[in-house]
Amino acid sequence: MALGDRGAGRFPPVTREKIIITGASSGLGEGMAREFAARGRSLGLAARRLDKLEDLAADLSAQAKAVAVTRLDVTDTDDVTRAFAELSAELGGVDRVIVNAGLGKGAPIGTGNAAANIETVQTNLVGALAQIEAAMAIFRAQGYGHLVLISSISAVRGLPKAQAAYSASKAGLSTLGQGLQAELAGTPIVVTVILPGYIETDINRGVKTKLMTDTRSGVAALVKAIEREPRRAEVPAWPWKPLAAALRFLPEAVSAKLV
Ligand SMILES: NC(=O)c1ccc[n+]([C@@H]2O[C@H](COP(=O)([O-])OP(=O)(O)OC[C@H]3O[C@@H](n4cnc5c(N)ncnc54)[C@H](OP(=O)(O)O)[C@@H]3O)[C@@H](O)[C@H]2O)c1
């Protein structure tokens, strides 16, 4: 286990058997559900499209130990607590929560498309905070847990035009994770912030970049990183770890073209 992982190895390795994943109806959430099911874990899956979750649950039932699903819109912040409590009850507890639901709607600010930017922040930051509240209440009560926040490389630096609100929402999410890490250091509640680079899913359909990773490899890298339980991981590490470091310092004319 690398330094910094699970509090620099203070705790013995554990398998997180019971995992809640939000935004599991497509893309990375669905991919992670498939990967954890193949590892025989119990899964609690949430998203707005219940029909997709039900189809996925049927697919995973032979491999996963258990699969529970619930319809959840994370912008309905009061409903998040209900959803997590319901999934936890069905699984017989929760060891890990992956805050993954998110969207990438956005438009240049001040061009008459405020609704898209506001929805992005409400989902990716306010909705994520509601999930973090619900997960942390469970973890504090039981005294342990692994909270995983799916942020983005775009959290590293404010991005222009249609990405501005998205990158701000993800920066806010990363900062929430950092604050919790400072608060929970040395306790059995572990917080991991994941910064994916471009991985092929619906969120970036139509984006043309040589930096795109295919869904399968991207999801495999994500799950490997999550299982290691680091404080923070860029995924896939190549090329995103060095790029994330460079993004902080590159001149604007260069950084704006990178992501
Ligand atoms: N793919 C990438 O390159 C990339 C890079 C960096 C970060 N990310 C992050 O990875 C996460 C997953 O995205 P993805 O790439 O897998 O895109 P995706 O295929 O579009 O999946 C997004 C998921 O979020 C769910 N979701 C959206 N709004 C929701 C809401 N209000 N309530 C509940 N669920 C909601 C969607 O389900 P429903 O529509 O059924 O609700 C869907 O399952 C997002 O947080 C995204 O920002 C992705």
The ligand as an SDF file (V2000), in Angstrom:
LIG
                    3D

 48 52  0  0  0  0  0  0  0  0999 V2000
  -16.3350   10.5010  -18.5930 N   0  0  0  0  0  0  0  0  0  0  0  0
  -15.4460   11.4180  -18.3300 C   0  0  0  0  0  0  0  0  0  0  0  0
  -14.5770   11.7340  -19.1710 O   0  0  0  0  0  0  0  0  0  0  0  0
  -15.4380   12.1070  -16.9990 C   0  0  0  0  0  0  0  0  0  0  0  0
  -14.3400   12.9060  -16.6830 C   0  0  0  0  0  0  0  0  0  0  0  0
  -14.3100   13.5430  -15.4510 C   0  0  0  0  0  0  0  0  0  0  0  0
  -15.3350   13.3600  -14.5450 C   0  0  0  0  0  0  0  0  0  0  0  0
  -16.4050   12.5780  -14.8890 N   0  0  0  0  0  0  0  0  0  0  0  0
  -17.4750   12.4310  -13.9120 C   0  0  0  0  0  0  0  0  0  0  0  0
  -17.8640   11.0800  -13.8250 O   0  0  0  0  0  0  0  0  0  0  0  0
  -19.2130   10.9980  -13.3670 C   0  0  0  0  0  0  0  0  0  0  0  0
  -19.9910   10.0080  -14.2360 C   0  0  0  0  0  0  0  0  0  0  0  0
  -20.1240   10.5570  -15.5420 O   0  0  0  0  0  0  0  0  0  0  0  0
  -20.0830    9.6740  -16.8570 P   0  0  0  0  0  0  0  0  0  0  0  0
  -18.8780   10.0610  -17.6080 O   0  0  0  0  0  0  0  0  0  0  0  0
  -20.2990    8.2680  -16.5170 O   0  0  0  0  0  0  0  0  0  0  0  0
  -21.3330   10.2830  -17.6490 O   0  0  0  0  0  0  0  0  0  0  0  0
  -22.7860    9.6660  -17.9370 P   0  0  0  0  0  0  0  0  0  0  0  0
  -22.6870    8.3990  -18.7000 O   0  0  0  0  0  0  0  0  0  0  0  0
  -23.5570   10.7920  -18.5260 O   0  0  0  0  0  0  0  0  0  0  0  0
  -23.3380    9.3020  -16.4940 O   0  0  0  0  0  0  0  0  0  0  0  0
  -23.8270   10.2610  -15.6030 C   0  0  0  0  0  0  0  0  0  0  0  0
  -24.6480    9.5440  -14.5550 C   0  0  0  0  0  0  0  0  0  0  0  0
  -25.0890   10.5230  -13.5920 O   0  0  0  0  0  0  0  0  0  0  0  0
  -26.4760   10.3370  -13.4000 C   0  0  0  0  0  0  0  0  0  0  0  0
  -27.1140   11.6060  -13.0460 N   0  0  0  0  0  0  0  0  0  0  0  0
  -27.0630   12.7820  -13.7220 C   0  0  0  0  0  0  0  0  0  0  0  0
  -27.8210   13.6980  -13.1030 N   0  0  0  0  0  0  0  0  0  0  0  0
  -28.3950   13.0730  -12.0290 C   0  0  0  0  0  0  0  0  0  0  0  0
  -29.2920   13.4670  -11.0140 C   0  0  0  0  0  0  0  0  0  0  0  0
  -29.7980   14.7170  -10.9620 N   0  0  0  0  0  0  0  0  0  0  0  0
  -29.6410   12.5750  -10.0670 N   0  0  0  0  0  0  0  0  0  0  0  0
  -29.1520   11.3210  -10.1100 C   0  0  0  0  0  0  0  0  0  0  0  0
  -28.3010   10.8700  -11.0400 N   0  0  0  0  0  0  0  0  0  0  0  0
  -27.9290   11.7440  -11.9950 C   0  0  0  0  0  0  0  0  0  0  0  0
  -27.0230    9.7770  -14.7070 C   0  0  0  0  0  0  0  0  0  0  0  0
  -28.1680    8.9810  -14.4630 O   0  0  0  0  0  0  0  0  0  0  0  0
  -29.6810    9.4020  -14.7730 P   0  0  0  0  0  0  0  0  0  0  0  0
  -29.6930   10.2660  -15.9960 O   0  0  0  0  0  0  0  0  0  0  0  0
  -30.3700    8.0910  -14.9520 O   0  0  0  0  0  0  0  0  0  0  0  0
  -30.1290   10.1200  -13.5360 O   0  0  0  0  0  0  0  0  0  0  0  0
  -25.8660    8.8680  -15.1370 C   0  0  0  0  0  0  0  0  0  0  0  0
  -26.0070    7.6030  -14.5540 O   0  0  0  0  0  0  0  0  0  0  0  0
  -19.7580   12.4270  -13.4110 C   0  0  0  0  0  0  0  0  0  0  0  0
  -19.7360   12.9870  -12.1090 O   0  0  0  0  0  0  0  0  0  0  0  0
  -18.7780   13.1480  -14.2960 C   0  0  0  0  0  0  0  0  0  0  0  0
  -18.7110   14.5310  -14.0440 O   0  0  0  0  0  0  0  0  0  0  0  0
  -16.4790   11.9450  -16.0920 C   0  0  0  0  0  0  0  0  0  0  0  0
  1  2  1  0
  2  3  2  0
  2  4  1  0
  4  5  1  0
  4 48  2  0
  5  6  2  0
  6  7  1  0
  7  8  2  0
  8  9  1  0
  8 48  1  0
  9 10  1  0
  9 46  1  0
 10 11  1  0
 11 12  1  0
 11 44  1  0
 12 13  1  0
 13 14  1  0
 14 15  2  0
 14 16  1  0
 14 17  1  0
 17 18  1  0
 18 19  2  0
 18 20  1  0
 18 21  1  0
 21 22  1  0
 22 23  1  0
 23 24  1  0
 23 42  1  0
 24 25  1  0
 25 26  1  0
 25 36  1  0
 26 27  1  0
 26 35  1  0
 27 28  2  0
 28 29  1  0
 29 30  1  0
 29 35  2  0
 30 31  1  0
 30 32  2  0
 32 33  1  0
 33 34  2  0
 34 35  1  0
 36 37  1  0
 36 42  1  0
 37 38  1  0
 38 39  2  0
 38 40  1  0
 38 41  1  0
 42 43  1  0
 44 45  1  0
 44 46  1  0
 46 47  1  0
M  CHG  2   8   1  16  -1
M  END
$$$$
